[in-house]
Amino acid sequence: MAALLQVEGLKKHFPVSQGVLLSRLGKSVKAVDDVSFTVDEGETLGLVGESGCGKSTTGRCINRLLEPTAGAIHFAGADVGKLRTKQLKAYRRDVQFIFQDPYASLNPRMTFGEIMSEPLAIHGVGTRKERQERCKEMLEIVGLSPEHIHRYPHEFSGGQRQRVGIARALMLRPKMIVCDEPVSALDVSIQAQIINLLEDLQKEFGLTYLFIAHDLAVIRHICDRVAVMYLGKIVELGGWREVYNSPNHPYSQSLLSAAPVPDPEKQHQRTRIILHGDVPSPIDPPSGCRFHTRCPIAQLPICKDEEPPLRQVASGHRAACHFAKPFPIPPDLSCYVAPLGDV
């Protein structure tokens, strides 16, 4: 299967403008720092990590909503960084975005029909009547009534608004969608509906997803591969079964051990890995391995002085740790994260 998206050495640094000392020293927030991965056509790659690790910034750089500081992004063989005006407009038609907050991402002064037809109008697709018909068709596809085309966002729930956000992203028939935590603001039952909807749409339209989330259950349910991020870097990358059942990086192990299991007996038998200390500042990240200040197996001086490469630990499974080793989960505890049910 061909790689549709290739990201190589992606960096995004934000200059610090507040604070006299930091601004004079030329300090910057290293939100994303040397991230590389590929996404195959028709695949779903999940980006997971705690808040502030750089997941959303990575997604916005891919869509050119933010300009990368360094690195290369290739989509279907084209260098995204070199695209200008018409080429960039065409690229954004192929790579759409689903935003996290269904309340903030929809214009409250526009009807659902106006919101959904706007991408078609910008790209000059169809007549006004054809756009209206396309909007009605797409509302049905995402589980809403065509009659809702004349309604406003404030008249609907968060789940219904997010369905409209998904419909808007599909209006131009994109090849890839960047899903930036599309269910984190929704109730659990609605989360399952939206995730199942995204899976159905992927099969129907042959979509490729970059799925950003911090919920491990959501990632397990929808993703083919998982990339774990910590402080602007990918620390583990592999198929979801390999990462979930045999995590090699201490940070991945701690994330999975923190996720609850709905069975009290299994929850009691689990080994909880507790990390001490706070996440370091992305303005001045630690030298060497960025996780060494909180890592339970760190060894000095190598972890402090040498940055570990993202090396292969098994077929299709890589981890950035000098002492990477599998942390196998016993078969009776393999359900580290409760899967979402069909709703």
N, C-alpha and C positions, 0 to 999 in steps of 0.2 A: 504494500500500500504506500502511495507516494506521500511525502510530507507536504502538507498544504502551507503550513507556517513554520518558519525557522527563525529563532531568536538566538543571536550570538553576542555575548558580552554586553548585554543591555545594562546601561547605567542611567539613573536619573537622580541628580543632585539639585537640591533647592538652596540657593544662597540665603544665609541668615541676614535678614534686614533689621530685626529688632535686637537691641542690645549693642551698646557702643563698642564694647571690647570684642565681641564675637564678629560683628560686622567689619571692624577694622582688621581683624586677623584673617578675614576672608573665609570664615568657616561656612560650611554648608551641611544640610541634612542629607545624608546618603540613604535616601529612601529605597532605591534599587541599586545594587552594586555588583555588576558582573554576573548577570543571570543569562543562562543559555538553556534552551529546550526546543523541541520540535512538537508539532501537532499534526498527526496524519489526517488525511481526508476521511471524513465520516467518524472520527474519533472524538471522545470527550476527555480532555485533560483537566484534572482538578488541581487548583492552587489552594493549598490549605496552610494555615498558620494563625498565630494569635494576632490581635489587633495591632496595627503599626508595623507589620513585618514587610510591607511593600507589595501586597497582592494586588490591591486596586490600582496602585500607581503603575504596575506592570501592564495591567489590562488597558489603562488609558494611554500608555505609550504605544501599545500595539495598534490602537485605533487612531493614533496621532491626535488625540485630545490633549495630550501633553507631548512636548517635543523632547525626545531622549537627549541626555547629555553626551552619551557615547554608545557605541555598539551598532549592530546591524539587525534589521528586521526584513526578512524576505517572505513575500506572500505569492504563492503560485509562480515562483521564479523571479518576481519583480522586487527590486530594492525599494522598500517603502520609504526610506529616508530621502530618496532622490525624487519622489513624486511631487509634482507641483500642480496647482490649480486643477485643470481638467482631469489629469491622471489621479490626483488625490481624491477628487470628487467621485470618480469611478471606483476607486479602491474602497471608499467609505460605503459605497452602495453594496459592495461584496462583503464587507465586514461591519456588521451592525452591533449595537450595544443595548443591553438590558440593564437598567440602573437599579440600584438597591432599594431606594425609597419610592414606592408607588404614589406617595402623596406629593413629593417634591418634583418628580420627573414629568408630571403632566401639567400643562398650562390650565389653571382653573378658569380662565376666561374663554377657553375653546371647548367646543363639543367634541365627543369622541370621534365623530366623523371628520372634523377639521384636524384633529390631532393625527389621526391615522393617514389622512390623505396628504398631509404636508410633505412627507418624503417623496411622494409621487409627483407633487407639483414642483418641488425643487429640482427633481431630475427630469421633468418634462415627460412623464409617463401618462399616456391616455388623456382623454377628454374629461371634463368635470363629471359628466354622467358615468363614464367608465370608472372613474375613481370612486364614486359613491357606491357603485355596484361591487367593486373590489373590497371596499370597507365592510359592506354587509356580509360578503362571503367570508372575510377574515374573522369577523366577529363570531360567526357560526363555528368556524374552525376552532377557535379558542374557548368555545363553550358559552358564548353570550348570544343574546337575541339581536337580530338585525335592527329591531326597533330601538335599540340603545344608541343608535348612531347620532341621535339628536339630544342625548343626555349630556350632562356635565360631570366632571370627576367627583364633585362633592356629593353627588347623589348615590354613590356606590361605595362598597366596602373596599378594604385594602386588597383582598384577593381579586376582586373584579377589576380594580384599577391595574393591578399587575398583569392581568390577562390582556388588558388593552395595551400595556407597555410591550408585551410579547408580540401582540398583533402588529403594533407599529414597527417593531424590528423585522417582522416577516414581510412587510408590504412590498419591499423591493426584491424579494426572493434572494436573499444573500447566500453566500457560500459558507460563511462562518459567523457565529454570534459570540460575543464576549459577554458572559453573564456575571455581573458584578454583585454577588450575594443577593440574587433575585428573590429569595424566600426568607431572609433573616428578619424582615420586619413583619412577617405574617404569623398567624397562629399555626400550631403544629398540624392540625387537620387540613388547613388550607395549604400549608407547605407541601404535603403529600400530593394534593391535587395538582399544584403547579409543577412539581417535579415529574409526575406522571404525564402531564400535558407536554412538557418539554421533551420527554422521551418519545412520545407518540409523534410529535412534530419532526423530531430528528429522523425517525424512520420514514415518515411521509415525504419529507422534502430533501433528505440526504444531507442534513446539516452537520457542521463541525462545531463543537463547543469548546471554548475555554471557560471553565466553570470555577469561579472564585467563591470561596466560602470558608467559614471557620467551624461549621458544623460537620463533624466527622461522619454522622449518620447520613447526611445529605450527599456528601462526597462518595461514600461507599455505594449508595443506591444508584447513582447516575453515571459515575466516571469509569472509564476504562483504565486510565493511569492516574497516578497521584504524584504531585510535586509538593514537598513540604518546605516552606520558607521560614527562615529565621533571620531577623535583622537585615533584610535586604538581599539575602542569598538563599539559593536552593541548597538544602542540606541532605535531601533524600529524594530519589526519583525512581519510580517503578510502577509495575502493575498494582492495582489496588489490593489484590489478594496477597502479593508478596509483601507490600508495605504494611498491611494490616495484620497479617498472620506471622510475619517474621521481620519486624522493623530492625534496622541495623544502626541507625543513628540514635544516640541517647535522647535527643530532643523529640524525635518521632515516638520513641518508647514512652516518654513522659506524657506526651499528648494523648496517646492511645490509652494509657493507664488512667488518665483523668476522666475519660468518657464513661458515663454510667451505663450499667447493664441492668435491664428490667427484672432480672432474676435475683432475688435477695441472696440465695445460696451461692450463686456464681460470683456475685458482687463481693461477698464476704471472703471468698477464696482468692481473689485477685491480689496481685502485688502492686501496690501503689508507689509510683516513683514521684517523689516530691522534690521539686527544684527549689533551691534556696537563693535568696537575693532577687533583685529587680532586673528587668531587661535593661541593658546598657543603652546609653543615648546614641541615636544614629548620627549625631553631630560628631561624636568622638568615639567610634566603636573600638572594641578591644583589638589588640594586635593578634596575629596568628589566627587561631580558630575563634570566631566571634562568640562561640558558645562556651568557651573554656571557663569563664567566670562563674558559670552556673552548673557546669557539667559534673556529674558524680564520678566519672571515670577519667577525668583530665589528669595528665601527667606533665609536669614541668621538667625541662623548659620547652619541649617540643611543641606542646599545644599552645603555648604563649608566643612562641617565636615563628612557627611555620604554619602557614595557612594550608589546611588539607584540601587536596583536589577532590572533585566529585568523581570518584573512581568506581569501577565495576566491582560489585561484591557477589553478584550472581547474574545469570543471563537476563538482560533487560532491567537490571536492578542496580542502582548506583547510590553511594552514600559518601558524604564529605566528612570523614572522620579518620584520624590516624589509627584509631583502635576499633574500627567498625567491626561489629560481630552481631550475628543474629540474636534476637531476643524472642525465642520461640514461645508461642502461646499454646498451652495444652489443648487437645481437641475439644474437651468439654468446656473450655473457656474461649474458644475461637471466636465466638460472637462478642468481640470487644465492644462493638457499637451496634446498638439495636437498629435494624433496618427499618425504613419507613414502609408502612403497609399501603396497599392499594386502597384508595378512598374514592 
